[in-house]
Amino acid sequence: MRKRAAARQTDVLTVLKASDRPMTAYQILERLQISEPDIAPPTVYRTLSALTDQGQAHRLESIKAFVPCRCSHVESVPVLAICEDCGSVEEHDGSSLLPQLDALTDQNAFRADRHIVEIHGQCATCAA
């Protein structure tokens, strides 16, 4: 029997939240296949797409991986600090950046659908 979309989203979010590092779609698929061997990659990709559209997960474009959303981003900008050494991701609220980003894109009449800022470097633990 096929799972409903809401149940599938809960499954994927549970996997993401259990990980302390970003996960690729195939890593998520491998975890889900433990209890559901017939699950296929398109199902995971569709679910991740829905979760990112809903703001419940973020796609880290630079490393092609996903993390669960840990903040509320109604009128905000998620700022994701990615450690190049250990792979940890810290999420910050970049609300104060929104007017500046809008001012930049308004110069060329560009209309942003969403804002996500990725910053790469070292976390406090790895930098020590």
N, CA and C atoms as a LAMMPS dump frame, in Angstrom:
ITEM: TIMESTEP
0
ITEM: NUMBER OF ATOMS
384
ITEM: BOX BOUNDS ff ff ff
-5.0000000000000000e+02 5.0000000000000000e+02
-5.0000000000000000e+02 5.0000000000000000e+02
-5.0000000000000000e+02 5.0000000000000000e+02
ITEM: ATOMS id mol type element x y z
1 1 1 N 0.839 -1.184 0
2 1 2 C 0 0 0
3 1 3 C 0.886 1.251 0
4 2 1 N 0.56 2.214 -0.859
5 2 2 C 1.323 3.466 -0.937
6 2 3 C 1.018 4.362 0.234
7 3 1 N 2.043 5.051 0.696
8 3 2 C 1.856 6.011 1.785
9 3 3 C 1.343 7.323 1.22
10 4 1 N 0.599 8.013 2.012
11 4 2 C 0.135 9.347 1.641
12 4 3 C 1.302 10.329 1.742
13 5 1 N 1.18 11.452 1.045
14 5 2 C 2.256 12.443 1
15 5 3 C 2.635 12.931 2.395
16 6 1 N 1.666 13.184 3.241
17 6 2 C 1.962 13.684 4.593
18 6 3 C 2.774 12.668 5.39
19 7 1 N 2.431 11.405 5.269
20 7 2 C 3.178 10.358 5.979
21 7 3 C 4.597 10.252 5.43
22 8 1 N 4.73 10.353 4.128
23 8 2 C 6.049 10.294 3.493
24 8 3 C 6.902 11.483 3.95
25 9 1 N 6.3 12.675 4.012
26 9 2 C 7.031 13.852 4.466
27 9 3 C 7.499 13.682 5.91
28 10 1 N 6.649 13.119 6.737
29 10 2 C 7.028 12.861 8.128
30 10 3 C 8.21 11.906 8.183
31 11 1 N 8.186 10.858 7.369
32 11 2 C 9.295 9.897 7.33
33 11 3 C 10.612 10.578 6.951
34 12 1 N 10.568 11.388 5.897
35 12 2 C 11.787 12.055 5.42
36 12 3 C 12.281 13.065 6.454
37 13 1 N 11.376 13.838 7.041
38 13 2 C 11.787 14.79 8.074
39 13 3 C 12.391 14.08 9.284
40 14 1 N 11.856 12.951 9.648
41 14 2 C 12.392 12.188 10.771
42 14 3 C 13.834 11.765 10.492
43 15 1 N 14.09 11.315 9.27
44 15 2 C 15.45 10.932 8.885
45 15 3 C 16.372 12.145 8.925
46 16 1 N 15.926 13.262 8.367
47 16 2 C 16.751 14.474 8.355
48 16 3 C 17.058 14.962 9.769
49 17 1 N 16.049 14.964 10.621
50 17 2 C 16.229 15.468 11.988
51 17 3 C 17.114 14.555 12.826
52 18 1 N 17.183 13.287 12.473
53 18 2 C 18.013 12.345 13.22
54 18 3 C 19.493 12.475 12.864
55 19 1 N 19.781 13.146 11.776
56 19 2 C 21.168 13.303 11.335
57 19 3 C 21.738 14.628 11.821
58 20 1 N 22.994 14.608 12.235
59 20 2 C 23.634 15.856 12.643
60 20 3 C 24.41 16.492 11.492
61 21 1 N 24.268 15.934 10.299
62 21 2 C 24.93 16.456 9.109
63 21 3 C 23.925 16.528 7.959
64 22 1 N 24.19 17.343 6.954
65 22 2 C 23.325 17.376 5.774
66 22 3 C 23.314 16.001 5.113
67 23 1 N 22.202 15.688 4.468
68 23 2 C 22.064 14.394 3.804
69 23 3 C 21.677 14.588 2.349
70 24 1 N 22.257 13.757 1.48
71 24 2 C 21.841 13.765 0.084
72 24 3 C 20.54 12.982 -0.025
73 25 1 N 19.872 13.124 -1.153
74 25 2 C 18.632 12.389 -1.374
75 25 3 C 18.886 10.883 -1.328
76 26 1 N 20.024 10.445 -1.847
77 26 2 C 20.315 9.016 -1.846
78 26 3 C 20.648 8.493 -0.45
79 27 1 N 21.241 9.319 0.394
80 27 2 C 21.455 8.907 1.785
81 27 3 C 20.12 8.751 2.508
82 28 1 N 19.206 9.663 2.233
83 28 2 C 17.863 9.565 2.821
84 28 3 C 17.176 8.305 2.303
85 29 1 N 17.284 8.064 0.999
86 29 2 C 16.694 6.879 0.391
87 29 3 C 17.216 5.606 1.065
88 30 1 N 18.522 5.524 1.281
89 30 2 C 19.11 4.339 1.918
90 30 3 C 18.535 4.106 3.314
91 31 1 N 18.359 5.177 4.069
92 31 2 C 17.787 5.037 5.418
93 31 3 C 16.337 4.561 5.354
94 32 1 N 15.578 5.117 4.411
95 32 2 C 14.173 4.731 4.288
96 32 3 C 14.015 3.297 3.786
97 33 1 N 14.954 2.836 2.961
98 33 2 C 14.863 1.487 2.398
99 33 3 C 15.044 0.401 3.466
100 34 1 N 15.569 0.751 4.617
101 34 2 C 15.711 -0.226 5.699
102 34 3 C 14.34 -0.764 6.093
103 35 1 N 13.368 0.13 6.217
104 35 2 C 12.028 -0.299 6.611
105 35 3 C 11.066 -0.414 5.427
106 36 1 N 11.465 0.136 4.281
107 36 2 C 10.592 0.139 3.099
108 36 3 C 11.439 -0.105 1.849
109 37 1 N 11.82 -1.354 1.612
110 37 2 C 12.761 -1.678 0.531
111 37 3 C 12.336 -1.239 -0.867
112 38 1 N 11.047 -1.086 -1.117
113 38 2 C 10.573 -0.759 -2.467
114 38 3 C 10.52 0.738 -2.768
115 39 1 N 10.873 1.579 -1.821
116 39 2 C 10.813 3.024 -2.072
117 39 3 C 11.819 3.388 -3.17
118 40 1 N 11.41 4.271 -4.068
119 40 2 C 12.231 4.628 -5.235
120 40 3 C 12.741 6.064 -5.123
121 41 1 N 13.859 6.366 -5.796
122 41 2 C 14.414 7.718 -5.751
123 41 3 C 13.426 8.827 -6.109
124 42 1 N 12.576 8.68 -7.152
125 42 2 C 11.653 9.772 -7.468
126 42 3 C 10.727 10.14 -6.299
127 43 1 N 10.362 9.148 -5.503
128 43 2 C 9.502 9.411 -4.344
129 43 3 C 10.215 10.314 -3.351
130 44 1 N 11.481 10.026 -3.1
131 44 2 C 12.256 10.839 -2.154
132 44 3 C 12.448 12.244 -2.713
133 45 1 N 12.776 12.351 -3.995
134 45 2 C 12.959 13.678 -4.598
135 45 3 C 11.674 14.504 -4.565
136 46 1 N 10.541 13.889 -4.871
137 46 2 C 9.26 14.615 -4.808
138 46 3 C 8.965 15.075 -3.384
139 47 1 N 9.24 14.217 -2.433
140 47 2 C 8.987 14.562 -1.037
141 47 3 C 9.897 15.694 -0.593
142 48 1 N 11.162 15.633 -0.956
143 48 2 C 12.09 16.712 -0.598
144 48 3 C 11.682 18.028 -1.256
145 49 1 N 11.217 17.964 -2.482
146 49 2 C 10.745 19.161 -3.173
147 49 3 C 9.569 19.784 -2.424
148 50 1 N 8.631 18.95 -2.003
149 50 2 C 7.475 19.453 -1.246
150 50 3 C 7.918 20.055 0.076
151 51 1 N 8.835 19.399 0.761
152 51 2 C 9.304 19.906 2.057
153 51 3 C 10.047 21.234 1.912
154 52 1 N 10.835 21.384 0.852
155 52 2 C 11.532 22.658 0.655
156 52 3 C 10.546 23.755 0.259
157 53 1 N 9.55 23.408 -0.552
158 53 2 C 8.519 24.388 -0.925
159 53 3 C 7.74 24.865 0.298
160 54 1 N 7.523 23.98 1.249
161 54 2 C 6.786 24.308 2.469
162 54 3 C 7.661 24.988 3.515
163 55 1 N 8.972 25.055 3.274
164 55 2 C 9.871 25.661 4.251
165 55 3 C 10.208 24.74 5.417
166 56 1 N 9.973 23.458 5.261
167 56 2 C 10.29 22.521 6.34
168 56 3 C 11.689 21.927 6.205
169 57 1 N 12.296 22.11 5.036
170 57 2 C 13.66 21.637 4.795
171 57 3 C 14.351 22.633 3.878
172 58 1 N 15.671 22.605 3.899
173 58 2 C 16.472 23.473 3.024
174 58 3 C 17.357 22.603 2.151
175 59 1 N 17.475 22.998 0.897
176 59 2 C 18.42 22.341 -0.008
177 59 3 C 19.673 23.187 -0.024
178 60 1 N 20.779 22.575 0.334
179 60 2 C 22.068 23.253 0.278
180 60 3 C 22.588 23.084 -1.145
181 61 1 N 22.401 24.117 -1.943
182 61 2 C 22.713 24.042 -3.365
183 61 3 C 24.19 23.723 -3.599
184 62 1 N 25.051 24.285 -2.801
185 62 2 C 26.482 24.138 -3.039
186 62 3 C 26.996 22.73 -2.797
187 63 1 N 26.316 21.952 -1.955
188 63 2 C 26.775 20.588 -1.683
189 63 3 C 25.711 19.543 -2.033
190 64 1 N 24.621 19.979 -2.659
191 64 2 C 23.546 19.082 -3.102
192 64 3 C 23.065 18.159 -1.987
193 65 1 N 22.725 18.772 -0.866
194 65 2 C 22.261 18.016 0.3
195 65 3 C 21.129 18.784 0.97
196 66 1 N 20.497 18.15 1.944
197 66 2 C 19.327 18.719 2.603
198 66 3 C 19.51 18.721 4.115
199 67 1 N 18.894 19.713 4.758
200 67 2 C 18.824 19.785 6.215
201 67 3 C 17.396 20.173 6.582
202 68 1 N 16.949 19.773 7.775
203 68 2 C 15.62 20.219 8.191
204 68 3 C 15.666 21.697 8.559
205 69 1 N 14.583 22.397 8.354
206 69 2 C 14.506 23.799 8.761
207 69 3 C 14.35 23.838 10.27
208 70 1 N 15.141 24.662 10.925
209 70 2 C 15.112 24.75 12.381
210 70 3 C 14.643 26.125 12.878
211 71 1 N 14.26 26.992 11.931
212 71 2 C 13.793 28.334 12.288
213 71 3 C 12.476 28.61 11.564
214 72 1 N 11.846 29.706 11.922
215 72 2 C 10.655 30.145 11.208
216 72 3 C 11.076 31.216 10.211
217 73 1 N 10.703 31.048 8.957
218 73 2 C 11.142 31.974 7.909
219 73 3 C 9.97 32.592 7.166
220 74 1 N 9.034 33.138 7.888
221 74 2 C 7.875 33.723 7.231
222 74 3 C 8.319 34.862 6.32
223 75 1 N 8.904 35.874 6.858
224 75 2 C 9.466 36.986 6.084
225 75 3 C 10.931 37.093 6.457
226 76 1 N 11.67 36.071 6.143
227 76 2 C 13.04 36.003 6.596
228 76 3 C 13.939 35.416 5.521
229 77 1 N 15.207 35.339 5.876
230 77 2 C 16.217 34.745 5.018
231 77 3 C 16.976 33.718 5.852
232 78 1 N 16.885 32.443 5.494
233 78 2 C 17.702 31.474 6.212
234 78 3 C 19.171 31.657 5.827
235 79 1 N 20.014 31.765 6.818
236 79 2 C 21.455 31.859 6.602
237 79 3 C 22.042 30.558 7.141
238 80 1 N 22.629 29.775 6.257
239 80 2 C 23.145 28.472 6.62
240 80 3 C 24.669 28.505 6.608
241 81 1 N 25.266 28.324 7.79
242 81 2 C 26.718 28.312 7.939
243 81 3 C 27.181 26.857 7.877
244 82 1 N 27.941 26.529 6.832
245 82 2 C 28.349 25.153 6.554
246 82 3 C 29.833 24.992 6.862
247 83 1 N 30.154 24.08 7.78
248 83 2 C 31.546 23.823 8.12
249 83 3 C 32.174 22.938 7.044
250 84 1 N 33.248 23.414 6.457
251 84 2 C 33.941 22.67 5.404
252 84 3 C 34.679 21.456 5.961
253 85 1 N 34.977 21.454 7.26
254 85 2 C 35.737 20.35 7.85
255 85 3 C 34.839 19.204 8.323
256 86 1 N 33.879 19.506 9.2
257 86 2 C 33.061 18.437 9.78
258 86 3 C 31.695 18.301 9.123
259 87 1 N 31.297 19.278 8.313
260 87 2 C 30.026 19.19 7.604
261 87 3 C 28.815 19.664 8.372
262 88 1 N 29.004 20.147 9.588
263 88 2 C 27.852 20.62 10.365
264 88 3 C 27.263 21.87 9.719
265 89 1 N 25.98 22.08 9.97
266 89 2 C 25.281 23.248 9.42
267 89 3 C 24.549 23.946 10.55
268 90 1 N 24.824 25.228 10.709
269 90 2 C 24.094 26.047 11.675
270 90 3 C 23.158 26.954 10.898
271 91 1 N 21.915 27.036 11.375
272 91 2 C 20.928 27.882 10.709
273 91 3 C 20.719 29.149 11.522
274 92 1 N 20.737 30.285 10.829
275 92 2 C 20.547 31.583 11.47
276 92 3 C 19.418 32.336 10.78
277 93 1 N 18.807 33.243 11.507
278 93 2 C 17.743 34.078 10.965
279 93 3 C 18.367 35.328 10.352
280 94 1 N 18.235 35.465 9.048
281 94 2 C 18.812 36.608 8.354
282 94 3 C 17.783 37.672 8.009
283 95 1 N 16.789 37.869 8.891
284 95 2 C 15.724 38.85 8.62
285 95 3 C 16.274 40.221 8.271
286 96 1 N 17.34 40.624 8.938
287 96 2 C 17.883 41.962 8.697
288 96 3 C 18.491 42.096 7.304
289 97 1 N 18.764 40.988 6.637
290 97 2 C 19.332 41.017 5.288
291 97 3 C 18.291 41.232 4.197
292 98 1 N 17.037 40.934 4.502
293 98 2 C 15.994 40.953 3.479
294 98 3 C 15.882 42.302 2.762
295 99 1 N 15.841 43.436 3.458
296 99 2 C 15.756 44.712 2.731
297 99 3 C 16.955 44.951 1.808
298 100 1 N 18.135 44.542 2.245
299 100 2 C 19.329 44.736 1.414
300 100 3 C 19.3 43.839 0.18
301 101 1 N 18.857 42.606 0.352
302 101 2 C 18.757 41.706 -0.795
303 101 3 C 17.698 42.193 -1.778
304 102 1 N 16.573 42.658 -1.25
305 102 2 C 15.528 43.202 -2.123
306 102 3 C 16.026 44.428 -2.879
307 103 1 N 16.783 45.279 -2.217
308 103 2 C 17.324 46.475 -2.875
309 103 3 C 18.27 46.08 -4.018
310 104 1 N 19.068 45.05 -3.791
311 104 2 C 19.979 44.589 -4.843
312 104 3 C 19.215 44.067 -6.059
313 105 1 N 18.228 43.229 -5.823
314 105 2 C 17.507 42.636 -6.944
315 105 3 C 16.562 43.626 -7.614
316 106 1 N 16.068 44.599 -6.859
317 106 2 C 15.183 45.613 -7.437
318 106 3 C 15.894 46.449 -8.503
319 107 1 N 17.209 46.562 -8.416
320 107 2 C 17.963 47.344 -9.392
321 107 3 C 17.764 46.819 -10.814
322 108 1 N 17.532 45.532 -10.943
323 108 2 C 17.354 44.916 -12.266
324 108 3 C 15.953 44.345 -12.447
325 109 1 N 15.034 44.756 -11.589
326 109 2 C 13.648 44.298 -11.632
327 109 3 C 13.554 42.773 -11.517
328 110 1 N 14.481 42.199 -10.79
329 110 2 C 14.467 40.76 -10.543
330 110 3 C 13.554 40.473 -9.374
331 111 1 N 12.693 39.487 -9.533
332 111 2 C 11.77 39.139 -8.459
333 111 3 C 12.19 37.801 -7.858
334 112 1 N 12.615 37.827 -6.631
335 112 2 C 13.065 36.607 -5.954
336 112 3 C 11.869 35.82 -5.424
337 113 1 N 11.892 34.515 -5.648
338 113 2 C 10.859 33.636 -5.1
339 113 3 C 11.212 33.194 -3.686
340 114 1 N 12.486 33.036 -3.443
341 114 2 C 12.949 32.641 -2.118
342 114 3 C 14.371 33.124 -1.934
343 115 1 N 14.766 33.219 -0.684
344 115 2 C 16.113 33.655 -0.348
345 115 3 C 16.751 32.604 0.55
346 116 1 N 17.963 32.22 0.226
347 116 2 C 18.758 31.348 1.082
348 116 3 C 20.203 31.785 0.92
349 117 1 N 20.88 32.004 2.044
350 117 2 C 22.278 32.393 2.01
351 117 3 C 23.094 31.243 2.583
352 118 1 N 24.098 30.804 1.848
353 118 2 C 25 29.765 2.309
354 118 3 C 26.372 30.389 2.547
355 119 1 N 26.938 30.088 3.705
356 119 2 C 28.265 30.58 4.051
357 119 3 C 29.136 29.364 4.376
358 120 1 N 30.28 29.26 3.729
359 120 2 C 31.195 28.146 3.961
360 120 3 C 32.387 28.622 4.776
361 121 1 N 32.814 27.784 5.701
362 121 2 C 33.968 28.103 6.532
363 121 3 C 34.197 27.018 7.548
364 122 1 N 34.593 27.412 8.752
365 122 2 C 34.837 26.458 9.828
366 122 3 C 33.984 26.806 11.04
367 123 1 N 33.39 25.752 11.636
368 123 2 C 32.633 25.961 12.871
369 123 3 C 33.615 26.22 14.015
370 124 1 N 33.102 26.634 15.15
371 124 2 C 33.944 26.957 16.304
372 124 3 C 34.787 25.763 16.748
373 125 1 N 34.211 24.575 16.698
374 125 2 C 34.942 23.376 17.129
375 125 3 C 36.112 23.089 16.209
376 126 1 N 35.902 23.161 14.9
377 126 2 C 36.953 22.851 13.937
378 126 3 C 38.001 23.96 13.838
379 127 1 N 37.605 25.191 14.105
380 127 2 C 38.524 26.324 14.021
381 127 3 C 39.465 26.376 15.222
382 128 1 N 39.075 25.698 16.299
383 128 2 C 39.894 25.744 17.531
384 128 3 C 41.148 24.924 17.414
